[in-house]
Amino acid sequence: MFRPLFMALIAVAVMTTAAAASAGDTGDQHRLPVQGATLLRQREPMSFGVFYYPEQWPRNQWQRDFNGIARLGFDFTHMAEFSWTYLEPEEGRFDFEWLDHAIDLADKAGLRVVLGTPSAAPPSWMDEHYPEVYRVDEHGQRHEHGIRAEVSLANPKYQAFVTRLVTAMAEHYGHDRRVWGWQVDNEPGSFSDYSDSARDAFQHWLQDKYGSIDAMNTAWGGSFWSSRYTSLKEVRLPNATLAAEDKLSPHALLDFARFQADTTAHFLDAQAAIIKKLAGPAQWVTTNYTNVSTATDPRRSHGLDFPTFTLYPVAGANVLGGDSYAIGKPANLMEAAAYFRSLTGTFGVMELQPGQVNWGEINPQPMPGAISMWMWHSFASGASLLSTYRYRHPLRGSEMYHEGIVGTDGVTLSRSGREFVDTLRDIKALAAKLDPHARLPARLAARYTGYLWSQDVFWDLEIQPQTSLWKSWAYRNTYTQIVKSTGAPMDFVAEGDDFSRYPFLIAPAYQMVGDALAKKWRRYVEQGGHLILTSRTGQKNALGHFHEGPWSTPILDLIGADVDGFDMLPESANGQVSAGGKTHAWHRWADILTPRQGTEVLATYADHYYTGKAAAITRTLGRGTVTMIGVSTDDGELEREVVRGVYRRAGVAIEDLPKAVFTEWRGGLNFMVNYNTQPFSPVLPPTATIVHGQVPLAPAQTLIWKEATP
């Protein structure tokens, strides 16, 4: 149960268009320019924007800055997301004069305006008079004013303050033609909250979910270690940090993760409901999730018109070695676009790294070309808007080393700013040539792949990894990149989605499987789908409990094998698996499989007491196939060969793209981006005409071509 005020607001929220988006055929995602243009009421296939903070700069520079933004080719600017102290300088007294003036100047420059609700950055008077609105961290420390996102979203007083501010903003700007849309909050769900407010809300949440303390005790395994409760009022927030020696109930931790995600979703939906009640129909509402959403679950929010995300690929990580640190994490944008696009059919990149940042352990410069490649990749993936953070390089504050489009003088383009603006103009020129009615080519439709993903499953894996070598997100990265190596279009899908839209469906490490999902998988395969499952799949039921039966009970008849057990190795040990005359090292995880009659063995273990046991298998079922990859190898090469073999055995032609080279298709054009440190020379069709870039495709570069229609 959430606070009555928020529940009343949520009730009037406008639902997303996910159901409508999922009802189309396999070409729907590739008509995104039409969907996005309709929903966003924009003139162009992808609008470009930049963040600007008028409160941080002298008023006499605002007009110059807005004129500069427009002159560079931007379509909109983004304001107010951290300006609560200026919008409500004293409790209950609002001041919109300064923002009115800024919006007027932006409009005169020809810019649309996106307004952010500043709920992530409360003013100092709130800390002074209402310290209870701040969150308590896992160490029991209450946080305080001076940094963003340190509030308790479950605190009723804070909710009331947010409601009052958003109401005032929506009443003032809801029918302002100059305001294009709204972003509620900022990068929601970043931190855990262990405050008394969160505990009270969690207890109400549990009451709504279970109805009785006995049902909750059963779900949480309360009979173990005398951990049962006799009343919901006794329930504390499960805090793994304070459980120094023993393990907390994994089911309690899973429910706490769900509760936090629900709290964030309701917080966003309540703000969206206020805006939609008071604003005109021309304005839309979104939020900017982080591209790697771990604590949030965007599918739990139902009040936003479409999602956007933030993307900062270069912040010190060196995934592929060499100079890859300067090109960026290869999977981040590819996965985020495939995930957020699938929610409503429309998505945007609200914050794209404009250059060097300040918050990483190491903060290198992006390689020349990398920012341009990210922009092209966003466009190719179907983004309807692309915004960068920020226009001006700060002169003070905690982000003073965070680069902007213009440098510290406020007028001169930075090196990366020049790259951004040049690419913006190139994309606009090419966008005019898109065919909004183009259909996904048959060769791509034949490979179309759904990637089954659940935040609940992800949280469950992270709660009980069983080995320090298990990293759920890196495991996901391995399989998404394998799918993309085939040149297949890919969507992230949920259990309730229509699997039949996808000739291929992959569900890596899908640990929590109930009977309903197992039956749905079987129907999908029998009707001609090709299903790929991997390590750990089916070990638990939807509650996160083991099945009362053999390992992976719900999927045994589906995969045509028994799971004898599983193993994992210390890094100092050696493990080998054999397939196709090659051996592969493994340490992370190994499901030990015994195939049943009619099931083909694709790989076997080469050592330990299970030498000769199956590590990967496949079988035909009805008109489709099921493939199970039980082992997780160190380099992922075995998995790559097995997955690619599924497409080949299905008679589907695929590409052979190296790691971190991705292709996309939009509006009749083919796009290829190279996050690899080595150049790549694709073999283009004889009818291809290159419209941008060149072969070989250098690192951090983009290739675009068009194929003549027969």
C-alpha positions in Angstrom: 0.0 0.0 0.0 1.3 3.4 -0.9 0.1 6.7 0.5 -3.5 7.5 -0.4 -2.6 10.8 -2.0 -0.1 9.2 -4.4 -2.5 6.3 -5.1 -5.3 8.8 -6.1 -2.9 10.5 -8.5 -1.7 7.3 -10.0 -5.3 6.3 -10.7 -5.6 9.1 -13.2 -2.3 8.4 -15.0 -2.6 7.7 -18.7 -1.4 4.2 -19.5 1.5 3.6 -21.9 1.0 2.4 -25.4 3.0 -0.8 -24.9 0.1 -3.1 -25.8 -0.5 -1.2 -29.0 3.1 -1.3 -29.9 3.4 -5.0 -29.3 0.4 -5.8 -31.5 2.2 -5.0 -34.8 4.2 -7.2 -37.0 8.0 -7.7 -37.1 8.5 -4.4 -39.0 6.9 -2.2 -36.2 10.1 -1.1 -34.5 11.5 0.0 -37.9 8.7 2.5 -38.4 9.7 4.3 -35.3 10.1 7.7 -37.0 6.4 7.7 -37.7 5.4 6.6 -34.2 7.9 9.0 -32.6 6.8 11.9 -34.8 3.2 11.3 -33.9 3.7 10.9 -30.2 6.2 13.7 -29.8 4.6 16.0 -32.4 7.9 16.8 -33.9 8.9 17.8 -37.4 11.9 15.6 -37.8 12.6 11.8 -37.4 15.0 12.6 -34.5 15.1 15.9 -32.6 18.3 17.2 -31.1 18.6 18.9 -27.7 21.0 20.1 -25.1 20.8 20.8 -21.4 21.0 24.3 -20.2 21.0 25.7 -16.7 20.0 29.4 -16.8 20.2 29.6 -13.0 23.9 28.9 -13.2 24.8 31.8 -15.6 24.3 35.6 -15.6 21.0 36.7 -17.1 22.8 38.9 -19.6 24.3 35.8 -21.2 21.1 33.8 -21.6 20.0 35.2 -24.9 23.5 34.8 -26.3 23.5 31.2 -25.2 20.1 30.3 -26.5 20.9 31.9 -29.8 24.1 29.9 -29.9 22.2 26.6 -29.2 19.8 27.3 -32.0 22.5 28.5 -34.4 24.3 25.2 -33.9 21.3 23.3 -35.1 19.7 22.1 -31.9 15.9 21.8 -31.9 15.2 22.0 -28.1 16.7 22.7 -24.8 16.2 21.1 -21.4 15.8 23.1 -18.2 14.9 23.1 -14.5 15.6 19.5 -13.4 17.8 20.7 -10.5 16.3 24.1 -9.8 14.0 23.5 -6.9 15.7 26.1 -4.7 15.0 28.7 -7.3 11.4 27.6 -8.1 10.5 27.4 -4.4 13.0 29.6 -2.6 10.9 29.5 0.6 8.5 26.9 1.7 5.2 27.4 -0.2 6.4 30.5 -2.1 7.0 29.9 -5.8 9.0 32.0 -8.2 8.6 31.3 -11.9 9.7 34.7 -13.2 13.2 33.7 -14.0 12.1 30.5 -15.7 9.4 32.4 -17.6 12.1 34.7 -18.9 14.4 31.8 -19.9 11.6 30.0 -21.7 10.7 33.2 -23.6 14.3 33.7 -24.7 14.6 30.1 -25.8 11.3 30.4 -27.8 12.5 33.6 -29.5 15.7 31.7 -30.5 13.4 29.0 -32.1 13.9 26.3 -29.5 11.3 24.0 -28.0 11.6 23.5 -24.2 11.7 20.3 -22.2 11.0 21.0 -18.5 12.4 18.7 -15.8 10.7 18.4 -12.4 13.5 19.0 -9.8 12.4 16.3 -7.4 15.9 14.8 -7.2 17.4 18.0 -5.7 15.4 19.5 -2.8 16.2 22.9 -1.3 18.0 23.6 1.9 14.9 24.8 3.8 13.6 21.2 3.6 16.7 19.8 5.2 16.6 22.5 7.9 13.0 21.9 8.9 12.2 18.4 7.7 15.3 16.2 7.9 13.1 13.1 7.9 12.6 13.4 4.2 16.2 12.3 3.5 17.1 8.7 3.0 19.0 6.5 5.4 21.8 4.4 3.8 22.7 0.8 4.5 25.1 1.9 7.3 22.3 3.6 9.2 23.5 7.1 8.2 20.8 9.7 7.4 21.9 11.8 4.4 21.4 15.5 4.1 21.3 18.6 1.9 24.2 19.2 -0.5 23.9 16.5 -3.1 21.2 15.2 -5.4 19.0 12.1 -5.0 19.5 11.7 -1.3 15.8 11.7 -0.4 13.3 9.0 0.7 10.8 8.5 -2.0 8.6 6.7 0.5 8.4 9.6 2.9 4.9 11.1 3.0 6.1 14.6 3.8 8.5 14.5 0.8 5.8 13.2 -1.4 3.6 16.1 -0.4 6.3 18.6 -1.2 6.8 17.0 -4.6 3.1 17.0 -5.3 2.8 20.6 -4.4 5.7 21.7 -6.6 4.8 19.6 -9.6 1.2 20.8 -9.4 2.3 24.4 -9.3 4.6 23.8 -12.3 1.9 22.0 -14.3 -0.6 24.7 -13.6 1.8 27.4 -14.8 3.3 25.6 -17.8 0.8 22.9 -18.7 -0.8 24.9 -21.5 2.3 26.8 -22.5 2.8 26.2 -26.2 6.6 26.7 -25.8 6.9 23.7 -23.5 7.3 20.6 -25.6 7.4 18.0 -22.9 8.3 17.0 -19.4 11.0 14.9 -17.8 10.0 13.8 -14.3 12.8 13.4 -11.7 16.3 12.5 -12.8 18.0 9.1 -13.2 15.5 7.6 -10.8 16.2 4.7 -8.5 19.9 5.3 -7.9 20.1 4.6 -4.1 18.6 2.3 -1.5 16.6 3.7 1.4 16.5 2.2 4.9 14.6 5.0 6.6 11.7 4.5 9.0 9.5 5.8 6.1 10.7 3.1 3.8 10.2 0.5 6.5 6.6 1.6 7.1 5.9 1.6 3.3 7.5 -1.8 2.9 5.2 -3.3 5.6 2.2 -1.9 3.7 3.6 -3.3 0.5 4.0 -6.7 2.0 0.4 -6.6 3.3 -0.8 -5.8 -0.2 1.3 -8.6 -1.7 0.7 -11.4 0.7 -2.5 -10.5 2.6 -1.3 -12.3 5.8 1.8 -12.7 7.8 1.6 -16.5 7.4 1.7 -16.2 3.6 4.7 -13.9 3.8 6.5 -16.3 6.2 6.0 -19.1 3.8 7.3 -17.1 0.9 10.4 -15.9 2.9 11.2 -19.3 4.4 10.4 -18.1 7.9 10.8 -21.6 9.3 14.5 -21.4 8.6 16.7 -20.1 11.4 13.6 -19.0 13.4 13.3 -16.1 11.1 9.5 -16.1 11.0 7.6 -13.0 12.0 4.4 -12.9 14.1 3.3 -9.5 12.8 4.1 -7.3 9.8 4.9 -4.5 12.3 8.0 -6.6 13.3 9.4 -6.7 9.7 12.6 -4.8 9.2 14.2 -3.8 5.9 16.5 -6.6 4.9 20.0 -5.1 5.0 22.7 -7.3 3.6 25.4 -4.9 4.6 24.6 -5.4 8.3 24.5 -9.2 7.9 28.2 -9.5 8.2 28.5 -13.3 8.6 25.3 -15.1 7.7 23.0 -14.6 4.8 19.7 -13.0 4.9 16.7 -14.6 3.4 17.1 -14.3 -0.4 13.3 -14.1 -0.7 13.2 -11.1 1.7 16.0 -9.4 -0.3 14.1 -10.1 -3.6 10.9 -8.6 -2.2 12.9 -5.6 -1.0 14.3 -5.1 -4.5 10.8 -5.3 -5.9 9.5 -2.9 -3.3 12.1 -0.3 -4.1 11.4 -0.6 -7.8 7.7 -0.2 -7.2 8.3 2.8 -5.0 10.3 4.5 -7.7 7.7 3.6 -10.4 4.8 5.0 -8.3 6.8 8.1 -7.6 7.3 8.7 -11.3 3.7 7.8 -12.2 2.3 10.2 -9.5 4.2 13.1 -11.0 3.2 12.1 -14.5 -0.5 11.9 -13.4 -0.4 15.5 -12.1 1.1 16.8 -15.3 -1.4 14.9 -17.5 -4.3 16.1 -15.4 -3.3 19.7 -15.7 -1.4 20.0 -19.0 -2.7 20.1 -22.5 -2.6 17.0 -24.8 0.3 18.4 -26.9 2.8 17.9 -24.0 4.3 14.5 -23.3 5.9 13.0 -20.1 9.0 10.9 -19.8 11.9 10.2 -17.4 15.6 9.6 -18.0 16.6 6.1 -16.7 20.2 5.2 -16.6 21.1 3.0 -19.5 22.0 0.1 -17.1 18.9 -0.1 -15.0 19.7 -2.3 -12.0 17.7 -1.0 -9.1 14.7 0.3 -11.2 12.3 -1.7 -13.3 10.9 0.6 -16.1 8.2 -1.9 -16.9 6.6 -1.2 -13.5 5.9 2.4 -14.5 2.6 2.9 -16.4 2.2 6.7 -16.4 5.0 7.8 -18.8 4.3 8.3 -22.5 7.7 6.8 -23.4 11.1 6.2 -21.8 14.4 7.9 -22.3 17.8 7.0 -20.9 21.2 8.5 -20.2 24.4 7.2 -21.8 28.0 7.8 -20.8 30.1 5.1 -22.6 33.6 6.4 -21.8 34.3 6.6 -18.1 37.5 4.5 -17.6 36.3 1.0 -18.3 38.4 -0.9 -20.8 36.2 -3.8 -21.8 38.1 -5.0 -24.9 41.6 -3.8 -23.9 43.8 -1.6 -26.0 42.2 1.7 -26.8 38.6 0.5 -26.3 38.4 2.6 -23.1 38.2 5.6 -25.4 35.5 4.1 -27.7 33.2 3.1 -24.9 31.5 0.0 -23.4 30.3 -1.7 -26.5 27.0 -3.2 -25.3 25.6 -0.2 -23.4 23.8 1.7 -26.2 23.0 -1.5 -28.2 21.3 -3.1 -25.2 19.6 0.1 -23.9 18.0 0.9 -27.3 16.7 -2.7 -27.6 15.3 -2.7 -24.1 13.7 0.8 -23.9 12.4 0.7 -27.5 10.4 -2.4 -26.6 8.5 -0.7 -23.8 6.3 1.6 -25.9 7.8 1.5 -29.4 9.2 5.0 -28.9 12.3 6.0 -26.9 14.9 8.7 -26.7 18.5 9.3 -25.5 18.0 12.1 -23.0 21.7 12.5 -22.0 24.5 11.5 -24.3 28.0 12.1 -23.1 29.3 15.3 -24.8 33.0 14.7 -24.1 35.2 14.1 -21.0 33.3 13.5 -17.8 34.3 14.0 -14.1 32.7 11.1 -12.1 34.5 8.0 -13.2 37.5 6.4 -11.4 39.4 7.4 -14.5 38.1 10.1 -16.9 39.7 9.8 -20.4 38.8 11.8 -23.5 36.6 9.9 -26.0 38.4 8.8 -29.1 37.8 11.2 -32.1 34.8 9.8 -33.9 33.3 8.0 -30.9 30.7 10.6 -30.0 29.7 10.8 -33.7 29.4 7.0 -33.8 27.2 7.0 -30.6 24.9 9.6 -32.3 24.6 7.6 -35.5 24.0 4.4 -33.4 21.2 6.1 -31.5 19.6 7.3 -34.7 20.0 3.9 -36.4 18.4 2.2 -33.4 15.2 4.3 -33.8 15.6 7.0 -31.2 13.1 9.8 -31.6 15.1 12.4 -29.6 18.8 12.8 -28.7 20.0 15.3 -26.1 23.4 15.9 -24.7 24.5 17.0 -21.2 25.3 20.0 -21.3 25.7 23.1 -23.4 28.2 25.1 -21.3 31.3 23.7 -19.5 30.7 24.5 -15.8 33.1 26.9 -14.1 32.4 25.8 -10.5 30.7 23.0 -8.6 31.1 19.2 -8.4 30.9 18.8 -12.2 33.4 21.5 -13.2 35.5 18.9 -15.0 32.4 17.7 -17.0 32.9 18.9 -20.6 30.1 20.7 -22.5 29.4 21.5 -26.1 31.1 24.9 -25.7 34.1 25.4 -23.5 34.8 27.5 -20.4 34.5 30.8 -22.3 30.9 30.0 -23.1 31.1 30.4 -26.8 33.9 28.3 -28.4 33.1 24.8 -29.4 35.1 22.1 -27.6 36.7 19.5 -29.7 34.0 17.0 -28.9 31.4 19.7 -29.2 32.5 20.3 -32.8 32.2 16.6 -33.4 28.7 16.6 -32.0 27.5 19.5 -34.0 29.0 18.3 -37.3 27.3 14.9 -36.8 24.0 16.6 -35.8 24.0 18.3 -39.2 25.0 15.1 -41.0 22.2 13.2 -39.4 19.7 15.8 -40.2 20.7 15.8 -43.8 20.4 12.1 -44.0 17.2 11.9 -42.0 15.4 13.7 -44.8 16.1 10.7 -47.0 14.5 8.1 -44.8 11.6 6.2 -46.1 9.1 6.1 -43.2 7.1 3.4 -44.9 10.0 1.1 -45.6 9.5 -2.5 -44.5 12.1 -4.5 -42.7 13.9 -6.6 -45.4 13.0 -10.3 -45.4 16.6 -11.3 -44.6 16.5 -9.3 -41.4 13.0 -10.3 -40.5 14.0 -14.0 -40.7 16.7 -13.4 -38.0 14.5 -11.2 -35.7 15.3 -12.2 -32.1 13.6 -11.7 -28.8 15.8 -11.5 -25.7 13.7 -12.5 -22.6 14.6 -10.4 -19.6 13.2 -9.9 -16.1 14.5 -7.6 -13.4 13.2 -10.1 -10.8 15.4 -12.8 -12.3 18.3 -10.4 -12.5 17.9 -9.5 -8.8 17.6 -13.1 -7.8 20.8 -14.0 -9.6 22.6 -11.1 -7.9 21.3 -12.1 -4.5 22.6 -15.7 -4.8 25.4 -15.7 -7.4 27.1 -18.8 -5.8 30.5 -17.8 -7.2 32.3 -14.5 -7.2 33.0 -15.1 -10.9 29.2 -14.7 -11.7 28.4 -11.2 -13.0 24.8 -11.2 -14.3 25.1 -8.0 -16.4 28.4 -9.2 -18.0 26.7 -12.5 -18.7 23.8 -10.6 -20.4 26.4 -8.6 -22.4 27.9 -11.8 -23.7 24.7 -13.1 -25.2 23.4 -9.9 -26.6 26.6 -9.4 -28.5 26.4 -13.0 -29.7 22.9 -12.3 -31.1 24.1 -9.1 -32.7 27.0 -10.9 -34.3 24.5 -12.6 -36.6 23.2 -9.2 -37.8 19.8 -9.9 -36.3 17.4 -7.2 -35.1 16.8 -7.7 -31.4 14.2 -6.6 -28.9 14.1 -7.2 -25.2 10.8 -8.9 -24.3 8.9 -9.8 -21.1 7.1 -13.0 -20.1 3.7 -11.4 -21.0 4.8 -10.4 -24.5 3.9 -12.2 -27.7 6.9 -14.5 -28.4 5.5 -15.5 -31.8 6.7 -12.2 -33.3 10.2 -13.6 -33.1 11.6 -16.5 -35.1 14.3 -16.8 -32.4 13.9 -16.3 -28.6 16.8 -16.4 -26.2 16.5 -16.6 -22.4 20.0 -16.7 -20.8 20.2 -17.7 -17.1 16.4 -17.4 -16.7 16.5 -18.8 -13.2 12.9 -18.3 -12.1 10.5 -20.4 -14.2 7.0 -21.3 -13.4 4.7 -23.8 -15.1 3.0 -21.1 -17.1 6.2 -19.8 -18.7 7.4 -23.4 -19.4 4.2 -24.1 -21.2 4.4 -20.9 -23.1 7.9 -21.7 -24.2 6.8 -25.2 -25.4 3.9 -23.7 -27.4 6.3 -21.2 -29.0 8.7 -24.0 -30.0 6.0 -26.4 -31.2 4.6 -23.7 -33.5 8.0 -23.1 -35.2 10.0 -20.9 -32.9 13.7 -21.5 -32.0 14.3 -21.2 -28.3 17.8 -20.9 -26.7 18.2 -21.4 -22.9 21.4 -21.3 -20.9 23.0 -22.0 -17.5 20.8 -21.9 -14.4 17.6 -21.6 -16.3 14.6 -23.1 -14.5 16.3 -23.8 -11.2 13.7 -21.9 -9.2 10.0 -21.1 -9.4 8.4 -17.7 -9.6 8.7 -17.2 -5.8 12.5 -17.8 -6.0 12.1 -21.3 -4.3 13.6 -24.5 -5.6 11.1 -26.8 -7.3 10.1 -29.9 -5.2 11.6 -32.3 -7.7 14.7 -32.7 -9.9 16.8 -29.7 -10.8 15.1 -27.4 -13.3 11.9 -29.5 -13.2 9.7 -27.3 -15.4 12.1 -27.4 -18.4 13.3 -31.0 -18.5 10.7 -32.3 -20.9 11.2 -29.1 -23.0 14.9 -29.5 -23.4 14.8 -33.3 -23.6 17.4 -33.8 -20.9 17.9 -34.2 -17.1 20.1 -31.8 -15.1 22.3 -33.9 -12.9 23.6 -30.9 -11.0 25.9 -28.0 -11.5 29.5 -27.0 -10.7 31.7 -24.0 -10.6 35.5 -23.8 -10.2 38.0 -21.5 -8.5 40.1 -19.5 -10.8 43.1 -21.6 -9.8 41.4 -24.8 -11.1 41.1 -25.9 -14.8 38.0 -26.9 -16.6 37.6 -27.9 -20.2 34.6 -28.4 -22.5 34.9 -29.9 -26.0 32.8 -29.1 -29.1 33.5 -29.5 -32.8 37.1 -30.6 -32.2 37.9 -27.5 -30.1 38.3 -27.2 -26.3 37.2 -24.2 -24.3 38.1 -23.2 -20.7 35.4 -22.6 -18.2 35.2 -21.7 -14.5 31.9 -19.7 -13.9 29.1 -22.2 -14.2 28.4 -25.7 -15.6 25.0 -27.4 -15.7 25.7 -31.1 -16.1 23.2 -32.6 -18.6 22.1 -36.1 -19.4 20.3 -36.0 -22.8 17.2 -38.1 -23.4 16.4 -40.0 -26.5 16.2 -37.8 -29.6 18.3 -35.0 -28.1 21.6 -34.1 -29.9 24.7 -33.3 -27.9 26.6 -30.3 -29.1 29.4 -30.1 -26.4 30.7 -32.3 -23.6 32.8 -31.8 -20.5 36.4 -33.0 -20.9 37.5 -33.4 -17.3 36.4 -33.8 -13.7 34.2 -36.6 -12.6 31.5 -35.6 -15.2 33.8 -36.2 -18.2 31.7 -37.0 -21.2 28.6 -35.5 -19.8 26.7 -33.1 -22.0 27.4 -29.3 -21.7 25.2 -28.2 -24.6 22.3 -29.9 -26.3 19.6 -29.3 -28.9 16.4 -31.0 -30.0 13.5 -30.7 -32.5 10.1 -30.2 -30.9 7.1 -29.8 -33.2 8.1 -27.3 -35.9 10.8 -25.6 -33.9 13.9 -26.4 -31.8 15.1 -26.0 -28.3 18.8 -25.5 -27.5 20.3 -25.6 -24.0 23.8 -24.3 -23.2 24.6 -25.5 -19.8 28.2 -24.1 -19.5 29.5 -20.6 -19.2 33.0 -20.5 -20.8 35.7 -18.0 -20.0 35.7 -16.3 -23.4 32.2 -17.0 -24.6 33.4 -18.6 -27.9 31.6 -21.9 -27.4 28.4 -20.1 -26.7 28.9 -18.0 -29.8 29.3 -21.0 -32.0 26.3 -22.8 -30.5 23.9 -19.8 -30.8 25.0 -19.0 -34.3 24.5 -22.7 -35.1 20.8 -22.4 -34.1 20.3 -19.8 -36.9 22.2 -21.9 -39.4 20.4 -25.1 -38.7 17.1 -23.2 -39.1 18.2 -22.3 -42.6 18.6 -18.6 -41.9 21.4 -16.7 -43.4 23.4 -14.7 -40.9 26.4 -12.3 -40.8 29.7 -13.0 -39.2 30.4 -9.8 -37.3 33.3 -9.5 -34.9 32.7 -8.6 -31.3 31.5 -5.0 -30.8 30.6 -4.4 -34.4 26.8 -3.9 -34.7 24.4 -3.4 -37.5 21.0 -1.7 -37.4 18.3 -0.8 -40.0 16.1 2.2 -40.2 13.9 3.7 -42.9 15.5 1.7 -45.8 19.1 2.4 -44.7 21.7 0.0 -43.2 24.0 1.2 -40.4 27.2 -0.4 -39.1 29.1 0.9 -36.0 32.5 -0.3 -34.8 33.2 -0.3 -31.1 36.1 -2.7 -31.7 39.8 -1.5 -31.6 40.4 -3.1 -35.0 39.1 -2.1 -38.4 36.5 -4.3 -40.1 35.9 -4.9 -43.8 32.3 -6.0 -44.3 31.3 -7.6 -47.6 28.4 -5.5 -48.8 25.8 -6.7 -51.2 26.5 -6.0 -54.9 23.5 -3.6 -55.0 24.8 -1.6 -52.0 25.6 2.1 -52.3 27.6 3.7 -49.5 26.1 7.0 -48.4 28.3 7.6 -45.4 31.7 6.3 -44.2 34.1 3.9 -45.9 35.4 0.3 -46.0 37.3 -0.9 -44.1 35.3 0.5 -41.1 37.8 2.0 -38.7 37.4 1.9 -34.9 34.8 4.5 -33.6 33.4 5.0 -37.1 30.1 4.5 -38.8 29.2 3.0 -42.2 25.8 3.6 -43.9 24.6 2.0 -47.1 21.5 1.6 -49.1 20.5 -1.5 -51.1 18.7 -1.2 -54.4 15.3 -2.8 -54.3 14.6 -5.5 -56.9 
